[in-house]
Amino acid sequence: MSNKRKELALSVVSGLLIVIFVFFSTADRDHSIVHRLCDGCFAAGMLLGGLGVILHCANQGALNIFGYGARFGLNLILPIFGKNPWSGDERESYYDYCAKKQEQEPKPTSHLLLSGGLYLLLAAVLLVVYLSV
């Protein structure tokens, strides 16, 4: 099995675990089984799809400022994590940080987006079934 298929299978199984968790955590309410399954699929779809969107944005560089700021702040507070940021030319600029991040290979996000879309589609189908009953 290829690496992409393993990632997709893992994200689908983790979404199934989310569905099961939501299904059993709403057991004390007076909802039908289809309603509880629809809620679980929607929660799984939003969590997986949202995580995929955030990772895709991070791959594009939209969140670089937060990583740079956290690294700079940790180096300022606790110099044991790296070099002292106030020590002259050794300080890495934001431009250099972004250039270094651009050279790194992006993290795959397609498996999260696909599984999130799958669970949202399943939630829409279950919603139609629930509303028609």
Backbone torsions as a table, in degrees:
resi	resn	phi	psi	omega
1	MET	NA	133.7	-177.3
2	SER	-73.9	166.3	-176.9
3	ASN	-65.4	-37.6	-179.6
4	LYS	-66.9	-37.9	178.4
5	ARG	-69.2	-35.6	177.1
6	LYS	-64.5	-42.6	178.8
7	GLU	-64.0	-41.5	178.9
8	LEU	-65.7	-42.9	179.0
9	ALA	-63.7	-39.6	179.1
10	LEU	-65.5	-40.6	179.7
11	SER	-70.6	-34.7	176.8
12	VAL	-67.5	-41.5	178.5
13	VAL	-66.3	-40.1	177.4
14	SER	-65.8	-35.8	174.3
15	GLY	-65.1	-37.6	176.9
16	LEU	-64.5	-37.3	175.8
17	LEU	-64.7	-37.4	176.9
18	ILE	-65.3	-42.4	178.4
19	VAL	-60.7	-45.4	179.9
20	ILE	-63.1	-42.1	178.9
21	PHE	-61.4	-47.9	-179.1
22	VAL	-66.6	-38.4	-179.9
23	PHE	-60.2	-47.0	-177.9
24	PHE	-80.6	-23.9	178.3
25	SER	-76.4	-18.9	177.0
26	THR	-101.7	16.5	-177.3
27	ALA	-68.3	-28.2	-177.7
28	ASP	-76.0	-14.9	178.1
29	ARG	-82.1	165.0	-176.2
30	ASP	-97.1	53.0	179.0
31	HIS	-104.6	157.5	177.6
32	SER	-77.1	168.3	-178.9
33	ILE	-64.3	-39.9	-179.4
34	VAL	-65.3	-38.8	178.4
35	HIS	-63.1	-45.2	179.9
36	ARG	-65.9	-38.4	176.9
37	LEU	-66.6	-38.7	177.7
38	CYS	-63.4	-43.1	177.7
39	ASP	-62.6	-42.2	-179.9
40	GLY	-65.6	-42.4	179.1
41	CYS	-67.0	-37.4	178.2
42	PHE	-65.8	-43.1	179.2
43	ALA	-63.3	-43.4	179.3
44	ALA	-64.8	-42.5	179.7
45	GLY	-63.9	-42.1	179.8
46	MET	-69.5	-39.6	179.6
47	LEU	-66.7	-49.0	-178.3
48	LEU	-69.4	-44.4	178.8
49	GLY	-65.9	-40.1	177.9
50	GLY	-64.6	-41.0	176.5
51	LEU	-64.2	-39.2	177.0
52	GLY	-63.4	-40.4	178.6
53	VAL	-66.6	-42.0	179.6
54	ILE	-63.8	-43.9	178.4
55	LEU	-65.5	-35.9	177.2
56	HIS	-65.3	-41.9	177.3
57	CYS	-64.6	-38.3	178.0
58	ALA	-66.5	-36.1	176.9
59	ASN	-64.6	-31.7	-179.5
60	GLN	-81.0	-9.3	177.2
61	GLY	98.4	9.7	-177.3
62	ALA	-71.2	-20.9	-176.7
63	LEU	-112.5	17.4	-178.3
64	ASN	-62.8	-33.3	-176.6
65	ILE	-64.3	-32.9	179.9
66	PHE	-70.8	-40.5	177.2
67	GLY	-65.8	-41.5	178.8
68	TYR	-65.7	-43.0	-179.9
69	GLY	-65.1	-41.2	178.9
70	ALA	-65.4	-42.2	179.2
71	ARG	-65.0	-43.5	179.7
72	PHE	-64.7	-42.3	179.9
73	GLY	-65.5	-41.7	177.4
74	LEU	-65.4	-40.2	177.6
75	ASN	-66.3	-30.8	179.0
76	LEU	-73.4	-43.4	-178.0
77	ILE	-77.1	-47.4	-177.0
78	LEU	-125.2	92.7	-177.6
79	PRO	-63.4	-6.5	179.2
80	ILE	-70.8	-18.0	178.4
81	PHE	-78.8	-8.6	-178.8
82	GLY	176.4	-159.6	-179.5
83	LYS	-78.3	158.1	176.7
84	ASN	-67.8	121.8	-176.0
85	PRO	-68.1	-13.1	-178.8
86	TRP	-96.7	10.1	-174.7
87	SER	-94.3	62.5	169.1
88	GLY	67.6	-129.4	-172.3
89	ASP	-77.1	-4.8	-178.8
90	GLU	-74.3	-16.4	-177.6
91	ARG	-69.6	131.0	179.4
92	GLU	-83.4	130.0	179.4
93	SER	-80.1	165.4	179.1
94	TYR	-64.2	-36.9	178.6
95	TYR	-62.4	-45.1	178.4
96	ASP	-64.3	-38.3	178.1
97	TYR	-62.2	-44.6	-180.0
98	CYS	-67.1	-37.8	178.5
99	ALA	-65.4	-38.7	178.4
100	LYS	-67.9	-39.7	178.3
101	LYS	-67.6	-32.2	-180.0
102	GLN	-68.2	-29.6	179.5
103	GLU	-75.2	-23.1	-179.5
104	GLN	-71.4	150.8	178.8
105	GLU	-74.9	134.6	-178.1
106	PRO	-68.9	151.6	177.7
107	LYS	-77.0	142.2	-180.0
108	PRO	-70.8	139.0	-179.3
109	THR	-128.1	-8.0	-173.8
110	SER	-63.6	-34.9	-179.2
111	HIS	-66.4	-35.1	178.0
112	LEU	-71.6	-40.8	179.3
113	LEU	-66.8	-40.5	179.3
114	LEU	-66.9	-46.3	-179.2
115	SER	-68.9	-36.5	175.4
116	GLY	-63.2	-42.0	176.4
117	GLY	-65.0	-37.4	177.8
118	LEU	-62.7	-45.5	179.8
119	TYR	-70.0	-33.3	175.7
120	LEU	-68.4	-37.4	176.2
121	LEU	-65.0	-42.7	177.6
122	LEU	-64.1	-37.6	176.9
123	ALA	-65.2	-38.0	178.2
124	ALA	-65.8	-41.2	178.3
125	VAL	-64.3	-44.4	178.8
126	LEU	-65.4	-32.0	177.0
127	LEU	-66.8	-41.2	177.3
128	VAL	-62.8	-42.4	178.1
129	VAL	-63.4	-43.3	-179.8
130	TYR	-63.7	-41.7	-178.4
131	LEU	-74.2	-24.4	-179.4
132	SER	-84.2	-14.3	-178.5
133	VAL	-87.3	NA	NA
